Amino acid sequence: MSPLRPLAVLLLIGFWSPALAQPLAPPPLEAPPPPPRPLLGPDGPDPRDRPPPLAPPGSVIAPVDRPDARLEAALRARLFGGPVAASPTAAGDPDQTEWEQARATAQRPVCADVGPLRYLHNRIDLDGDGRLETVAVVVGSFACASGGCSLLVFKDVDGVLELVAENGLFQSPLKVISNRHRGWLDLTLPASLHGAPDGLKELRFDGRSYRPVRLPGAEGAVGPPGTVVLELLPLPFERLGQPLPCGP
């Protein structure tokens, strides 16, 4: 055999199998996954894990333009729940509304005795859980006084509207701003004192309900930028929102 034949065989094997002549490379190292970011911080869930507001600051979200039977039932249960109220016996300020008199005597009037009521409502994710909360204002002589009208916030819990907050401070417009307390978006609205403009109030969630806080230096009633979610336009009463019937 020619001494050149084994050399030719080796060269042929190297030509067809280059990988055999290469040293084995170690497998590439995979980057370790980032540590999980805690969802709960000192002031509720991490804001980065929350969806943004429904609209940018400076915009207006029109109220829901249709009646809501479930909300109407929740409003009636809150405004007129409890025992049937008798007329307050103590003489009061003639300028007080029936609503103020009823609250002062821990009584709830009968719906049919308070005159017509209407409500406006909107829905927005206030706590960032992906489900929409309901904000509603009830207007009428029963529900409004010198400090404002009845504002109520409900949370949807398995299809049931549960009351989160209620106060009689509503002045138009109600805005949602980007600040959060206990994971819930803050709300702002104008304040009044004896019917006269008196700066701004901010509603902050304290873990159970929304509590009003006066904003310092907000006499001009401008305040931080926000998205308007409820606004009472100068319309005739009959055209504001939806009528609140006394029964289904």
C-alpha positions as CSV (number, residue, x, y, z in Angstrom):
1,M,0.0,0.0,0.0
2,S,1.2,3.4,-0.8
3,P,2.1,5.4,2.3
4,L,0.1,8.3,0.9
5,R,-3.2,6.4,1.0
6,P,-3.8,6.5,4.8
7,L,-3.1,10.2,4.7
8,A,-5.6,10.7,2.0
9,V,-8.2,8.8,4.0
10,L,-7.6,11.0,7.0
11,L,-7.9,14.1,4.9
12,L,-11.2,12.9,3.4
13,I,-12.7,12.2,6.9
14,G,-11.7,15.7,8.0
15,F,-13.3,17.3,5.0
16,W,-16.6,15.6,5.5
17,S,-16.7,15.8,9.3
18,P,-15.3,19.2,10.3
19,A,-17.1,18.9,13.6
20,L,-14.9,16.0,14.6
21,A,-11.8,18.1,14.4
22,Q,-13.4,20.9,16.6
23,P,-13.2,20.9,20.4
24,L,-16.5,20.6,22.2
25,A,-17.8,24.0,23.3
26,P,-19.6,24.3,26.6
27,P,-23.4,25.1,26.3
28,P,-24.3,28.7,26.5
29,L,-25.2,30.0,29.9
30,E,-28.8,31.2,30.3
31,A,-29.3,34.5,32.2
32,P,-31.1,33.8,35.6
33,P,-34.7,35.1,35.7
34,P,-35.2,38.4,37.5
35,P,-36.4,38.1,41.1
36,P,-40.2,38.5,41.4
37,R,-41.2,42.0,42.2
38,P,-43.5,42.2,45.3
39,L,-47.0,43.2,44.5
40,L,-47.7,44.7,47.9
41,G,-45.8,47.8,49.0
42,P,-46.1,50.1,52.0
43,D,-49.0,51.9,50.3
44,G,-50.8,49.0,48.6
45,P,-50.1,47.2,45.3
46,D,-47.2,48.4,43.2
47,P,-48.5,51.1,40.8
48,R,-46.4,49.6,38.0
49,D,-48.7,46.6,38.1
50,R,-51.8,48.7,37.6
51,P,-53.6,49.7,34.5
52,P,-53.5,53.5,33.7
53,P,-56.6,55.6,34.1
54,L,-59.2,55.3,31.4
55,A,-58.3,58.6,29.9
56,P,-55.4,61.1,30.1
57,P,-55.6,64.1,32.5
58,G,-57.5,67.0,31.1
59,S,-60.1,64.8,29.3
60,V,-63.7,64.2,30.2
61,I,-65.4,60.8,30.4
62,A,-69.1,61.2,29.7
63,P,-71.3,59.6,32.3
64,V,-73.0,56.3,31.4
65,D,-76.1,57.3,29.3
66,R,-78.5,54.5,30.3
67,P,-80.3,53.4,33.4
68,D,-78.7,50.7,35.6
69,A,-81.2,48.6,37.6
70,R,-78.6,47.1,39.9
71,L,-77.1,50.5,40.8
72,E,-80.6,51.9,41.4
73,A,-81.3,49.1,43.8
74,A,-78.0,49.8,45.6
75,L,-78.8,53.6,45.8
76,R,-82.3,53.0,47.2
77,A,-81.0,50.5,49.8
78,R,-78.4,53.1,50.9
79,L,-80.6,56.2,50.9
80,F,-83.8,54.7,52.1
81,G,-82.8,51.6,54.1
82,G,-83.8,51.0,57.6
83,P,-87.1,51.6,59.4
84,V,-89.7,54.0,58.0
85,A,-89.0,57.4,59.3
86,A,-91.5,59.7,60.9
87,S,-91.3,63.5,60.5
88,P,-88.7,65.1,62.8
89,T,-90.3,66.5,65.8
90,A,-87.6,69.0,66.7
91,A,-87.8,72.3,65.0
92,G,-84.8,72.8,62.7
93,D,-83.3,75.4,60.4
94,P,-85.9,76.1,57.7
95,D,-83.1,76.1,55.2
96,Q,-82.2,72.5,56.0
97,T,-83.2,69.8,53.5
98,E,-85.1,66.7,54.4
99,W,-81.8,64.8,54.0
100,E,-80.0,66.8,56.6
101,Q,-83.0,66.6,59.0
102,A,-83.2,62.8,58.5
103,R,-79.5,62.3,59.2
104,A,-79.6,64.5,62.3
105,T,-82.4,62.3,63.7
106,A,-80.9,59.0,62.5
107,Q,-83.9,58.4,60.3
108,R,-84.4,57.4,56.7
109,P,-87.3,59.0,54.9
110,V,-89.6,57.0,52.6
111,C,-88.6,57.3,49.0
112,A,-92.0,58.4,47.8
113,D,-92.0,61.3,50.2
114,V,-88.8,63.1,49.2
115,G,-89.7,64.3,45.7
116,P,-88.0,63.4,42.4
117,L,-84.4,62.2,42.3
118,R,-82.0,61.6,39.5
119,Y,-78.6,60.1,39.4
120,L,-75.4,60.2,37.2
121,H,-72.9,57.5,37.2
122,N,-69.6,56.4,35.7
123,R,-67.3,53.4,35.9
124,I,-63.5,53.4,36.3
125,D,-61.0,51.1,37.8
126,L,-60.1,52.9,41.0
127,D,-58.1,50.1,42.8
128,G,-56.4,48.6,39.7
129,D,-57.7,45.1,40.0
130,G,-59.1,45.1,36.5
131,R,-62.7,45.5,37.5
132,L,-64.6,48.8,37.3
133,E,-65.8,50.6,40.4
134,T,-69.0,52.7,40.1
135,V,-69.1,56.4,41.1
136,A,-72.6,58.0,41.3
137,V,-74.1,61.3,42.4
138,V,-77.7,61.6,43.4
139,V,-79.4,65.0,42.8
140,G,-82.6,66.5,44.1
141,S,-83.9,68.4,47.0
142,F,-83.6,65.4,49.2
143,A,-80.0,64.5,48.3
144,C,-78.4,68.0,48.0
145,A,-77.6,70.6,50.6
146,S,-75.4,73.6,50.9
147,G,-72.3,71.5,51.1
148,G,-73.1,69.4,48.0
149,C,-75.0,66.4,46.8
150,S,-74.8,62.7,47.7
151,L,-71.7,61.1,46.2
152,L,-71.4,57.3,46.5
153,V,-68.7,54.8,45.4
154,F,-69.4,51.1,44.9
155,K,-67.2,48.2,44.3
156,D,-68.3,45.2,42.3
157,V,-67.8,42.0,44.4
158,D,-69.0,38.9,42.6
159,G,-71.7,40.8,40.9
160,V,-72.9,42.6,44.0
161,L,-72.4,46.4,44.4
162,E,-70.9,47.0,47.8
163,L,-70.7,50.5,49.2
164,V,-67.1,51.8,49.6
165,A,-67.8,55.5,50.4
166,E,-70.6,58.0,50.8
167,N,-70.7,61.7,51.5
168,G,-72.7,64.7,50.8
169,L,-69.8,66.8,49.4
170,F,-70.3,66.4,45.7
171,Q,-69.6,69.6,43.8
172,S,-69.0,69.5,40.0
173,P,-66.7,68.3,38.5
174,L,-65.4,65.2,40.1
175,K,-61.9,64.3,38.9
176,V,-59.7,61.2,39.2
177,I,-56.0,62.1,39.6
178,S,-52.9,59.9,39.4
179,N,-52.0,59.9,43.1
180,R,-52.9,56.8,45.1
181,H,-53.5,56.1,48.7
182,R,-53.7,52.5,49.9
183,G,-53.7,51.5,46.2
184,W,-56.8,53.5,45.2
185,L,-56.7,56.5,43.0
186,D,-57.4,59.9,44.6
187,L,-60.4,62.0,43.7
188,T,-60.7,65.8,43.7
189,L,-63.8,68.1,43.7
190,P,-64.5,71.7,44.5
191,A,-65.5,72.5,48.1
192,S,-68.0,75.0,49.3
193,L,-68.7,76.8,52.6
194,H,-72.3,77.8,53.2
195,G,-72.9,77.6,49.4
196,A,-69.8,79.8,48.5
197,P,-66.8,78.3,46.7
198,D,-64.1,77.3,49.2
199,G,-61.2,75.8,47.3
200,L,-60.7,72.1,46.6
201,K,-61.1,68.9,48.5
202,E,-59.3,65.6,47.8
203,L,-60.9,62.3,48.6
204,R,-58.3,59.7,49.7
205,F,-58.8,56.1,50.4
206,D,-57.8,55.1,54.0
207,G,-58.1,51.4,53.6
208,R,-61.9,51.3,54.3
209,S,-63.4,54.4,52.7
210,Y,-62.7,57.7,50.9
211,R,-62.0,60.5,53.4
212,P,-62.0,64.2,52.4
213,V,-58.8,66.2,52.8
214,R,-58.6,69.9,52.1
215,L,-55.9,70.8,49.6
216,P,-53.7,73.7,50.8
217,G,-53.3,76.6,48.5
218,A,-56.2,75.5,46.2
219,E,-58.4,78.6,46.6
220,G,-58.5,79.0,42.8
221,A,-60.1,75.5,42.6
222,V,-57.7,74.4,39.9
223,G,-55.7,71.7,41.7
224,P,-53.7,68.8,40.1
225,P,-54.6,67.7,36.6
226,G,-57.1,64.9,36.4
227,T,-59.8,63.2,34.4
228,V,-63.3,64.4,34.8
229,V,-65.7,61.4,35.5
230,L,-68.8,63.2,36.8
231,E,-69.9,66.7,35.8
232,L,-73.2,68.4,36.4
233,L,-73.9,70.4,33.3
234,P,-76.3,73.5,33.5
235,L,-79.3,71.5,32.1
236,P,-82.9,71.4,33.3
237,F,-83.3,68.9,36.2
238,E,-85.3,66.6,34.0
239,R,-82.4,66.1,31.7
240,L,-79.7,65.3,34.3
241,G,-78.7,61.7,34.3
242,Q,-81.3,59.1,34.9
243,P,-84.4,59.1,37.1
244,L,-84.1,57.2,40.4
245,P,-87.4,55.3,40.8
246,C,-88.7,54.2,44.2
247,G,-89.1,50.7,43.0
248,P,-88.0,48.3,40.2
